[in-house]
Amino acid sequence: MSNQSAVSIQVLDLLQGAWKGEGRGYFPGVTSFDYRETLIFTRHDAKVSAYEQRTQKRYDGTTEWLESHWESGFIRVLENGDLEFTIAQIGRTEVLIGTVESQGAVFRIHFVSKTITNDPRMISSARAFELEGDTLRYEMEMHTTKVEQSTPHVKIALERVK
């Protein structure tokens, strides 16, 4: 097993469990919003973890949290140590490829879309996770047919809950 594979497997171990937090969403042409999210990572086997994301959002000027987004999928370690992130959501599927960097106890995963299907608006997406102890920071950006370059969409900090 390569050193990169060992680091990627270690990250899957460290992600296991549930994470909750609140963040902010924004994108050209979309009303900015506050949101809260739960991420759950469940180990399937040595090189695969299941993933689930449940999101509620609150638009500016409102107090009510509304169910808004739900996606699920898998993260698996590839032979070269890279990670493959396969995500299904209503109306779209994505496959992203990622690399893991470690600096001491901080791990960064940067995913870039390889394929996006069933959503002609989407050109590309990228997701970045930063794991430090019981804190998981997450950012997502998109490039769409209406926005000419990859642009930040959501940013959140989550804490481990179990």
Backbone bond lengths (Angstrom), bond angles and torsions (degrees), N, CA, C in turn:
res aa  C-N    CA-C-N  psi(-1)  N-CA   C-N-CA  omega(-1)  CA-C   N-CA-C  phi
1 M - - - 1.457 - - 1.525 108.58 -
2 S 1.330 116.21 132.86 1.463 120.28 -179.70 1.526 109.90 -72.60
3 N 1.329 115.78 161.33 1.458 121.07 177.04 1.522 110.43 -61.36
4 Q 1.348 117.30 -38.72 1.466 121.03 179.30 1.530 110.66 -63.42
5 S 1.340 117.53 -40.55 1.466 120.83 177.26 1.523 110.62 -62.96
6 A 1.335 116.95 -41.54 1.465 120.87 179.71 1.527 110.93 -62.58
7 V 1.346 117.73 -41.32 1.464 121.70 178.62 1.527 110.01 -65.78
8 S 1.328 117.03 -42.12 1.466 120.60 179.38 1.521 111.51 -63.70
9 I 1.330 117.07 -40.94 1.471 120.66 177.61 1.526 109.88 -65.92
10 Q 1.327 117.29 -38.76 1.463 120.94 177.08 1.527 110.60 -60.61
11 V 1.333 117.71 -41.21 1.464 121.24 178.88 1.525 110.61 -63.23
12 L 1.338 117.84 -42.16 1.469 119.98 177.12 1.529 110.13 -58.96
13 D 1.330 116.89 -40.77 1.471 120.50 177.11 1.529 110.84 -60.77
14 L 1.328 116.25 -45.82 1.462 121.08 -175.89 1.527 113.00 -69.91
15 L 1.329 118.18 -26.81 1.468 121.78 179.82 1.525 113.08 -77.32
16 Q 1.320 118.23 -19.00 1.457 121.61 -173.61 1.517 112.28 -53.01
17 G 1.332 115.39 136.92 1.449 121.27 177.22 1.510 111.84 117.00
18 A 1.332 114.44 -166.25 1.472 121.59 -177.86 1.518 109.77 -110.19
19 W 1.324 114.44 144.18 1.463 123.21 -178.84 1.526 108.35 -131.60
20 K 1.340 117.58 137.69 1.464 121.14 178.06 1.515 109.84 -134.10
21 G 1.339 114.43 146.41 1.450 118.76 177.79 1.508 112.17 -171.43
22 E 1.338 115.10 178.68 1.461 122.23 177.71 1.520 108.93 -125.69
23 G 1.340 115.41 144.44 1.447 120.41 -177.83 1.510 111.63 -146.80
24 R 1.326 114.41 -165.68 1.464 121.57 -176.61 1.516 109.18 -132.76
25 G 1.337 116.31 137.46 1.451 122.60 177.35 1.515 110.79 -117.40
26 Y 1.316 115.78 145.65 1.458 122.38 -178.02 1.518 106.87 -161.76
27 F 1.302 117.44 152.48 1.458 122.95 176.86 1.520 107.14 -175.02
28 P 1.325 118.80 143.15 1.465 119.88 178.80 1.542 111.15 -53.83
29 G 1.311 115.75 129.63 1.456 121.30 178.85 1.527 114.11 86.51
30 V 1.338 117.67 -0.87 1.463 122.43 -179.80 1.527 108.22 -119.89
31 T 1.329 116.65 136.22 1.458 120.24 175.54 1.521 108.75 -65.78
32 S 1.330 117.48 127.75 1.461 121.26 179.02 1.525 109.83 -59.56
33 F 1.323 115.29 153.19 1.460 119.75 -175.38 1.520 110.79 -151.81
34 D 1.340 114.66 151.82 1.455 121.88 168.07 1.522 106.12 -88.09
35 Y 1.307 116.42 149.20 1.456 118.28 176.45 1.512 110.63 -147.21
36 R 1.310 114.44 158.75 1.460 120.71 173.11 1.513 107.21 -128.42
37 E 1.316 113.74 151.25 1.456 117.92 -169.71 1.517 110.67 -146.01
38 T 1.314 114.26 150.10 1.455 122.38 169.93 1.514 107.64 -122.26
39 L 1.328 116.17 127.48 1.459 122.50 173.04 1.518 107.78 -113.07
40 I 1.322 116.07 136.41 1.467 120.93 177.64 1.517 108.29 -128.28
41 F 1.324 115.53 125.52 1.464 122.35 176.28 1.524 107.42 -114.07
42 T 1.333 116.88 125.49 1.460 122.54 -178.03 1.521 108.33 -125.96
43 R 1.307 116.60 123.17 1.470 120.78 -177.85 1.518 110.05 -69.15
44 H 1.326 115.81 127.61 1.465 122.50 178.22 1.527 110.31 -94.50
45 D 1.320 116.49 -48.98 1.467 121.76 173.24 1.526 107.21 -155.41
46 A 1.324 118.21 -167.73 1.464 121.73 -173.19 1.524 113.25 -57.12
47 K 1.329 118.27 -32.28 1.463 120.46 -175.03 1.523 114.42 -120.29
48 V 1.338 118.22 12.43 1.470 120.57 -177.44 1.527 110.17 -138.21
49 S 1.339 115.46 134.36 1.463 122.34 171.76 1.520 108.82 -124.43
50 A 1.331 115.47 139.28 1.462 120.96 171.71 1.529 107.63 -82.34
51 Y 1.332 115.21 152.96 1.463 122.04 -175.14 1.519 108.78 -136.25
52 E 1.331 116.18 137.89 1.457 121.20 173.70 1.523 108.99 -139.67
53 Q 1.333 115.42 136.14 1.457 121.71 178.52 1.522 108.21 -126.94
54 R 1.330 116.11 126.33 1.471 121.81 175.84 1.518 107.40 -122.32
55 T 1.337 115.83 128.24 1.460 120.79 -173.65 1.518 110.85 -127.67
56 Q 1.322 114.75 138.58 1.460 122.69 169.99 1.516 106.78 -121.54
57 K 1.341 117.05 145.48 1.456 118.06 178.35 1.515 111.22 -130.53
58 R 1.317 112.60 160.11 1.461 121.98 179.19 1.517 106.45 -133.22
59 Y 1.316 116.21 120.56 1.463 120.58 179.52 1.518 110.59 -78.02
60 D 1.321 115.92 155.24 1.462 120.86 178.92 1.518 110.10 -51.77
61 G 1.328 115.52 134.55 1.457 120.69 176.98 1.524 114.47 85.75
62 T 1.347 118.61 0.06 1.465 119.95 178.42 1.530 109.32 -118.27
63 T 1.321 115.11 161.00 1.463 119.92 179.34 1.527 112.24 -112.86
64 E 1.307 117.26 -9.55 1.460 120.99 -175.14 1.534 111.51 -88.56
65 W 1.338 116.41 133.35 1.462 122.39 174.70 1.522 108.42 -86.01
66 L 1.337 116.99 128.47 1.459 122.06 -178.81 1.524 109.86 -117.24
67 E 1.348 116.43 134.48 1.460 120.20 174.61 1.521 107.60 -57.72
68 S 1.338 117.01 132.47 1.455 117.33 -175.57 1.519 114.56 -135.44
69 H 1.300 117.90 -27.31 1.466 118.28 -172.00 1.523 109.50 -155.58
70 W 1.325 114.29 141.51 1.447 120.13 177.56 1.511 106.42 -148.16
71 E 1.309 116.29 127.34 1.451 119.62 176.03 1.519 109.40 -139.95
72 S 1.310 115.38 156.90 1.461 119.86 177.84 1.515 108.89 -146.80
73 G 1.319 115.08 163.95 1.450 118.98 -179.65 1.504 112.37 172.93
74 F 1.318 115.17 -153.39 1.454 122.17 -176.57 1.515 110.66 -141.24
75 I 1.313 115.20 147.64 1.461 121.99 169.16 1.519 105.91 -117.10
76 R 1.345 116.07 127.44 1.458 118.40 178.41 1.517 110.10 -131.87
77 V 1.332 114.19 150.42 1.457 121.53 178.32 1.525 107.79 -86.02
78 L 1.334 115.60 124.80 1.461 121.11 177.51 1.533 109.79 -84.31
79 E 1.312 116.41 166.70 1.465 121.41 -177.35 1.524 113.09 -55.30
80 N 1.339 117.62 -35.40 1.467 120.70 -178.33 1.527 113.15 -84.59
81 G 1.352 117.22 2.12 1.452 121.35 179.62 1.510 114.39 94.23
82 D 1.343 118.37 -11.69 1.456 120.61 174.07 1.524 109.30 -66.75
83 L 1.322 116.38 164.59 1.457 121.90 176.56 1.527 109.39 -109.26
84 E 1.315 115.87 141.64 1.462 122.49 173.12 1.520 106.86 -112.01
85 F 1.333 116.19 126.58 1.456 123.24 -177.47 1.522 106.84 -115.51
86 T 1.319 117.37 109.94 1.456 122.93 179.79 1.521 107.66 -106.02
87 I 1.336 117.02 123.40 1.461 122.12 -172.93 1.524 109.80 -127.56
88 A 1.324 116.05 134.22 1.460 121.93 172.61 1.525 107.98 -116.34
89 Q 1.325 115.70 133.39 1.449 122.61 174.73 1.522 106.94 -137.29
90 I 1.297 117.67 168.21 1.457 119.13 179.17 1.521 108.08 -64.09
91 G 1.323 116.50 119.07 1.452 121.57 176.24 1.513 116.11 86.88
92 R 1.345 119.46 0.65 1.459 118.83 -178.49 1.525 110.10 -160.37
93 T 1.324 115.77 145.73 1.463 121.52 168.10 1.523 107.65 -125.97
94 E 1.324 115.04 148.92 1.455 120.95 179.72 1.518 109.44 -136.27
95 V 1.311 115.84 144.01 1.457 122.31 168.02 1.518 105.94 -122.60
96 L 1.323 115.72 123.38 1.459 121.66 -179.52 1.525 108.65 -121.08
97 I 1.315 116.64 149.71 1.460 122.00 176.86 1.522 106.95 -115.04
98 G 1.337 115.60 135.97 1.455 119.23 -176.21 1.509 113.95 -135.13
99 T 1.312 113.29 159.22 1.461 121.11 175.77 1.518 108.50 -122.02
100 V 1.329 115.12 152.59 1.457 122.09 -179.65 1.520 108.84 -111.14
101 E 1.322 115.47 132.67 1.458 122.08 171.95 1.524 107.18 -118.03
102 S 1.314 116.36 140.34 1.459 118.76 176.07 1.513 109.69 -125.24
103 Q 1.328 114.76 138.34 1.457 123.10 173.95 1.515 106.21 -132.40
104 G 1.330 116.09 94.85 1.457 119.73 -176.03 1.515 109.84 64.84
105 A 1.331 116.04 -121.97 1.470 121.17 -178.10 1.526 112.56 -93.25
106 V 1.344 118.52 6.52 1.458 122.17 179.54 1.527 108.76 -104.80
107 F 1.341 115.32 129.79 1.467 121.38 178.39 1.515 108.56 -118.82
108 R 1.324 115.98 133.21 1.458 121.76 176.87 1.519 108.67 -118.74
109 I 1.330 115.18 132.88 1.462 121.25 176.63 1.520 106.40 -120.83
110 H 1.312 116.58 127.11 1.460 120.83 177.85 1.525 108.16 -119.60
111 F 1.328 116.46 116.26 1.460 123.21 179.47 1.525 110.31 -105.22
112 V 1.320 116.58 139.52 1.466 123.14 174.71 1.522 107.70 -127.57
113 S 1.320 116.44 138.28 1.459 120.15 -176.96 1.525 111.69 -63.82
114 K 1.307 113.97 137.68 1.467 122.07 173.40 1.522 108.71 -101.23
115 T 1.341 115.70 -44.03 1.469 121.64 176.19 1.530 109.52 -143.45
116 I 1.326 114.74 145.66 1.460 122.57 172.58 1.523 105.18 -132.81
117 T 1.323 116.80 126.77 1.460 119.51 -178.09 1.526 111.30 -122.36
118 N 1.319 114.50 155.87 1.457 124.65 173.32 1.523 113.76 66.34
119 D 1.340 118.16 23.69 1.455 121.16 174.96 1.525 107.83 -148.96
120 P 1.329 117.61 90.28 1.467 120.67 -175.58 1.530 114.14 -63.99
121 R 1.324 118.16 -13.28 1.469 121.07 178.34 1.524 111.70 -73.09
122 M 1.331 116.98 -27.65 1.464 122.06 -172.72 1.527 111.77 -88.07
123 I 1.331 116.09 129.78 1.458 121.71 174.66 1.525 109.67 -100.78
124 S 1.344 117.15 -46.02 1.466 120.89 177.69 1.520 109.59 -158.62
125 S 1.330 114.65 165.52 1.457 120.53 175.00 1.521 108.20 -146.09
126 A 1.310 115.09 160.09 1.463 121.44 175.34 1.521 107.81 -144.57
127 R 1.320 115.40 146.21 1.460 121.35 178.63 1.521 107.96 -134.41
128 A 1.310 115.62 140.41 1.460 120.50 178.25 1.522 108.74 -129.87
129 F 1.314 115.60 131.94 1.457 122.86 175.60 1.519 107.74 -117.41
130 E 1.322 116.35 140.98 1.457 121.14 171.78 1.521 107.18 -129.18
131 L 1.309 115.58 119.33 1.465 122.32 -176.09 1.515 109.13 -109.88
132 E 1.325 115.20 122.68 1.457 121.15 177.48 1.521 107.92 -139.19
133 G 1.336 115.83 101.84 1.463 120.27 -177.80 1.516 110.91 62.74
134 D 1.330 116.15 -123.40 1.461 121.27 -179.34 1.526 112.66 -98.85
135 T 1.342 117.12 21.29 1.457 122.74 176.10 1.521 108.91 -118.15
136 L 1.323 115.09 132.37 1.465 122.02 177.83 1.522 107.84 -125.24
137 R 1.328 116.40 115.76 1.458 121.14 176.31 1.532 108.26 -99.81
138 Y 1.331 115.09 142.20 1.463 120.44 -173.59 1.518 109.27 -140.44
139 E 1.339 115.75 136.89 1.462 121.87 174.49 1.516 108.36 -136.10
140 M 1.324 116.03 146.82 1.459 121.29 177.34 1.522 108.11 -134.19
141 E 1.330 116.05 139.20 1.465 120.48 174.55 1.518 108.99 -130.91
142 M 1.342 114.84 157.69 1.465 120.82 -177.41 1.523 110.61 -137.35
143 H 1.314 114.44 152.31 1.463 123.14 169.45 1.527 104.79 -122.08
144 T 1.332 116.51 120.50 1.460 120.93 -176.49 1.527 109.80 -121.33
145 T 1.306 115.02 174.13 1.468 119.37 178.84 1.529 111.60 -66.62
146 K 1.334 118.28 -20.37 1.466 121.33 179.69 1.524 113.66 -97.87
147 V 1.333 117.24 -12.69 1.466 121.71 -179.81 1.524 107.04 -123.03
148 E 1.326 116.84 119.02 1.461 122.26 -166.60 1.518 116.64 -72.04
149 Q 1.314 118.93 -8.86 1.461 120.54 179.62 1.515 109.68 -145.99
150 S 1.317 115.84 165.71 1.457 120.75 177.59 1.529 108.66 -63.20
151 T 1.343 115.51 125.92 1.463 122.34 -171.47 1.524 109.69 -132.76
152 P 1.345 118.25 136.95 1.470 119.89 178.49 1.530 111.90 -55.62
153 H 1.345 114.88 142.91 1.456 121.14 -179.95 1.530 112.02 -122.08
154 V 1.331 118.22 -49.52 1.461 120.57 179.18 1.530 109.72 -138.19
155 K 1.353 113.63 153.81 1.461 120.94 177.37 1.519 106.89 -147.92
156 I 1.350 115.83 133.01 1.455 120.25 -175.34 1.523 110.51 -151.83
157 A 1.314 116.10 151.67 1.455 122.33 169.13 1.517 107.39 -118.12
158 L 1.331 116.56 129.62 1.461 122.26 -177.92 1.521 109.68 -120.51
159 E 1.327 114.90 152.46 1.467 121.20 177.45 1.529 108.72 -116.61
160 R 1.316 115.24 145.78 1.470 120.79 177.53 1.533 108.79 -66.10
161 V 1.330 116.54 132.89 1.458 120.61 178.75 1.516 112.55 -112.43
162 K 1.325 118.06 -18.11 1.476 120.34 173.50 1.488 110.73 -166.34
